[in-house]
Amino acid sequence: MPRTATQDEIQRAYRQLARQHHPDVNKDPGAEDRFKEISEAYDVLSDPQTRRRYDAFGPDFRQVPEDVDPEAFQRSRAGAGAGQARGAGGAGAGPFGTGLGDDLGGINIEDLLGGIFAGRGFGPIPGADQEAELELTVEEAFQGGQRSITLDGPDGRRTLDVRIPAGVTNGQRIRLAGQGGRGSEGARHGDLYFVVRIAPHPRYRVDGRDLYVDLPLTPWEAALGTTVAVETPRGEMKVKVPAGTSTGKRLRLRHHGLPHPRGSAGHLYAEVRIMVPAKLTDEERRIFEQLAAVSTFDPRRR
């Protein structure tokens, strides 16, 4: 039942096999390798996303690109025959050797876990893909570049050089081919994916490829209009403030956000914040009092 088994059934089958082949219990010289391979199979089938890809593409799912359509893939394999897909081991022996293809509690282990090894017994297993977080500043995400990243893993500490494309966004994955989990018996290693997280910035706020920055203005600049400098990742830019601008208005600098390698860059929005002096001089107070006496403007009147 490779397409219909529930997660509970898979877990129950895995636990029985794991107990049977755990090296602390099973003293067979090959028990530890079998235990690792059973665990690898369970890792594939217990992860919903990975299992969907296994269900769609079979034991070679790691070699199938992410954008391949499952239906088109199946049509391309039509006619290959179930016997070819299962391998030449024979129906009775099962992929794990004598006895491991039997039903355990009504669950056929050969169907549930065996297909991952393509009917070849405990043969080579491709390494699992892995993920790690990569925290970047807004400037690094904007410019791209090279970073050396040190990771601690089961094989010890290693340092990798990561090329960061200009314009990476939150959640984007940077792939390092062959740097994931090790394959067994010469099988290909998995891939390592760095998931980008853009760190909070004292000036910029990030939304997709768009950047937002506060633009403080005096009351008279907002009322009369002006031109002021705004810091952007590209450097200082001038922005025109229309007369009568209020707090919250967004002034757009087109395509001054994060770049896009295959399209238009995001925008930078300068959000107006009208500021008043914390302490007025006598002259400033006199002028504000004159303005209050002659102005008919009431911001609370709709």
C-alpha positions in Angstrom: 0.0 0.0 0.0 2.7 2.6 -1.0 0.2 5.3 -1.9 -2.5 4.8 0.8 -0.7 4.0 4.1 -1.4 6.4 6.9 1.4 8.1 8.9 0.4 6.0 11.9 0.8 2.8 9.9 4.2 3.9 8.6 5.3 4.8 12.1 4.2 1.5 13.5 6.0 -0.4 10.8 9.1 1.6 11.3 9.2 1.0 15.0 8.9 -2.8 14.5 11.8 -2.8 12.0 13.9 -0.4 14.0 13.6 -2.6 17.1 14.4 -5.7 15.1 17.6 -4.2 13.5 18.8 -1.8 16.2 22.6 -2.5 16.7 22.1 -2.7 20.4 19.7 -5.6 20.0 20.8 -7.2 16.7 24.4 -8.3 16.7 24.5 -9.1 13.0 27.5 -7.3 11.4 25.1 -5.6 8.9 22.5 -4.6 11.5 23.8 -1.0 11.9 23.7 -0.4 8.2 20.2 -1.8 7.9 19.1 0.3 10.8 20.4 3.5 9.2 18.7 2.6 5.9 15.4 1.9 7.6 15.7 5.2 9.4 16.4 7.0 6.1 13.3 5.4 4.5 11.2 6.5 7.4 12.6 10.0 7.2 11.4 10.1 3.6 7.9 8.7 4.2 7.2 10.6 7.5 7.8 14.0 6.0 4.6 15.1 4.1 6.4 17.1 1.4 9.1 14.5 0.8 6.5 11.7 0.7 4.5 13.6 -1.9 7.5 13.7 -4.1 8.3 10.1 -3.5 4.7 9.1 -4.3 4.9 11.2 -7.5 8.3 10.2 -8.7 9.3 7.0 -7.0 12.7 6.1 -5.4 14.6 8.5 -7.7 12.6 11.5 -6.6 15.7 13.4 -5.4 17.0 13.4 -9.0 13.8 14.9 -10.4 13.9 18.8 -10.6 11.4 20.7 -8.4 9.5 22.1 -11.4 8.7 18.7 -13.1 5.0 18.0 -13.5 4.2 14.7 -11.8 1.6 13.7 -14.5 4.0 14.4 -17.3 6.7 12.4 -15.5 4.3 9.4 -15.1 3.4 9.6 -18.8 7.1 9.5 -19.7 7.5 6.4 -17.7 4.4 4.6 -19.1 5.3 1.3 -20.6 8.4 0.8 -18.4 6.5 -1.9 -16.6 6.1 -2.6 -12.9 8.7 -5.3 -13.0 11.4 -2.9 -14.2 10.5 -0.4 -11.5 10.6 -3.0 -8.7 13.9 -4.5 -9.8 14.8 -8.1 -10.4 14.8 -9.3 -6.8 11.7 -11.4 -7.2 8.3 -11.1 -5.5 9.0 -13.4 -2.6 12.3 -12.1 -1.3 11.4 -8.4 -0.9 13.9 -5.6 -1.1 15.3 -6.0 2.4 16.2 -9.7 2.1 14.5 -12.8 3.4 11.7 -12.1 5.8 11.7 -8.3 5.7 9.1 -8.2 2.9 6.5 -9.9 5.1 3.4 -8.2 6.5 3.8 -6.7 10.0 0.5 -6.1 11.6 -1.2 -6.0 8.2 1.3 -3.5 6.7 3.5 -4.6 3.8 7.0 -3.4 4.6 8.1 -4.1 1.1 5.5 -1.7 -0.3 5.9 0.9 2.4 9.7 1.2 2.8 11.2 -1.1 0.1 10.6 1.1 -2.9 13.0 3.7 -1.6 15.8 1.2 -2.3 14.5 0.5 -5.8 14.2 -3.2 -5.2 17.9 -3.7 -4.8 18.1 -4.7 -1.2 20.3 -2.6 1.1 21.9 -0.9 -1.9 23.2 2.6 -2.3 21.0 5.3 -0.8 21.2 8.9 -2.0 21.9 11.4 0.7 19.1 13.5 2.2 18.7 17.2 1.4 19.3 19.5 4.3 18.5 23.1 5.3 20.2 25.8 7.3 19.2 29.4 8.0 21.3 32.2 6.5 20.8 35.6 8.1 21.6 38.6 5.9 21.5 42.3 6.4 19.5 44.4 4.0 22.7 45.6 2.4 23.9 42.1 1.8 20.6 41.1 0.3 20.7 44.1 -1.9 24.3 43.8 -3.1 24.8 40.0 -3.0 28.3 38.7 -2.6 30.2 35.9 -1.0 30.0 34.6 2.6 31.9 31.9 4.4 29.5 29.9 6.6 30.6 27.4 9.3 28.2 24.6 10.1 28.3 21.9 12.8 26.9 18.6 11.8 27.2 14.8 12.3 30.4 14.8 10.3 32.0 17.6 12.3 32.5 21.3 11.6 32.9 22.5 8.1 33.1 25.9 6.4 31.4 26.5 3.1 31.6 29.4 0.7 28.2 30.6 -0.3 27.5 32.9 -3.3 24.6 35.2 -2.4 22.7 36.5 -5.5 21.9 40.2 -5.5 18.3 40.8 -4.6 17.6 37.7 -2.5 14.4 37.9 -0.4 13.1 36.5 2.9 12.5 32.8 2.6 14.4 32.3 -0.7 16.6 29.2 -0.8 20.2 29.1 -2.0 21.2 25.7 -3.2 24.6 24.1 -2.7 24.6 20.9 -4.8 26.1 17.9 -3.1 26.6 19.5 0.3 23.7 17.8 2.1 23.6 14.4 3.7 26.1 11.8 2.6 24.9 9.0 0.3 25.7 5.4 1.2 27.9 3.1 -0.9 28.9 5.8 -3.3 25.4 7.2 -4.0 25.1 10.9 -4.6 25.1 13.3 -1.7 22.0 15.4 -1.0 21.9 19.1 -1.5 22.2 21.8 1.2 19.7 24.7 1.1 20.4 27.9 2.9 17.0 29.6 3.7 17.5 33.4 3.7 16.3 35.5 6.6 16.8 39.2 6.4 17.6 40.6 9.8 15.7 43.6 11.2 17.4 46.9 10.2 17.6 50.2 12.1 16.5 52.1 9.0 14.8 49.9 6.5 11.7 47.7 6.7 11.4 44.9 4.1 8.3 43.6 2.4 9.1 41.3 -0.5 11.4 43.3 -2.7 10.0 46.7 -1.5 11.8 48.7 1.2 10.3 51.2 3.5 12.1 54.1 5.3 10.9 56.8 7.6 11.1 60.4 6.3 11.0 62.9 9.2 9.7 66.4 8.1 9.1 69.6 10.0 5.6 71.0 10.0 6.6 73.8 7.6 8.4 71.4 5.2 5.2 69.3 5.0 2.9 72.3 4.6 5.0 74.3 2.1 6.7 71.4 0.2 10.4 70.8 -0.1 13.1 68.5 -1.5 15.0 66.4 1.0 17.7 63.7 0.9 16.8 60.0 1.6 19.3 57.3 2.3 18.8 54.2 0.1 21.0 51.1 -0.4 22.1 52.7 -3.7 23.2 55.8 -1.8 21.7 59.2 -1.1 18.7 60.2 -3.3 16.6 63.4 -3.5 12.9 63.1 -3.1 10.4 65.9 -3.7 7.8 66.5 -1.0 4.6 68.0 -2.3 3.0 70.9 -0.4 0.3 69.8 2.0 1.9 66.4 2.8 0.7 64.7 6.0 2.1 62.0 8.2 1.7 58.6 6.7 2.0 59.6 3.1 4.3 57.4 1.1 6.7 58.9 -1.5 7.8 56.3 -3.9 11.3 56.0 -5.4 10.7 53.6 -8.3 13.0 50.5 -8.5 15.2 51.5 -5.6 14.2 48.5 -3.6 15.8 45.0 -3.8 16.9 44.1 -7.3 15.4 41.3 -9.3 17.7 39.1 -11.3 15.0 38.3 -13.9 12.7 41.3 -13.7 12.0 44.8 -12.2 13.5 45.8 -8.9 11.2 46.6 -6.0 10.5 50.1 -4.9 11.6 52.2 -2.0 8.9 54.0 -0.1 9.7 57.0 2.1 6.9 57.3 4.8 6.4 60.8 6.1 6.6 61.4 9.8 6.0 65.1 10.8 8.1 66.1 13.8 7.8 69.1 16.1 10.5 70.7 18.2 10.6 69.1 21.7 11.2 72.6 23.1 10.2 75.9 21.4 12.2 79.1 21.5 10.3 82.3 22.3 10.3 83.3 18.6 9.1 79.9 17.5 6.3 79.9 20.1 5.3 83.4 18.9 5.1 82.3 15.3 3.1 79.2 16.1 0.7 81.2 18.2 0.2 83.6 15.3 -0.5 80.6 13.0 -3.0 79.2 15.5 -4.8 82.5 15.6 -5.2 82.9 11.8 -5.5 79.3 10.6 -9.0 77.8 10.0 -7.5 74.3 9.5 -9.0 71.6 11.7 -7.6 68.1 11.2 -10.4 66.6 13.3 -13.1 67.9 11.2 -14.2 65.6 8.4 
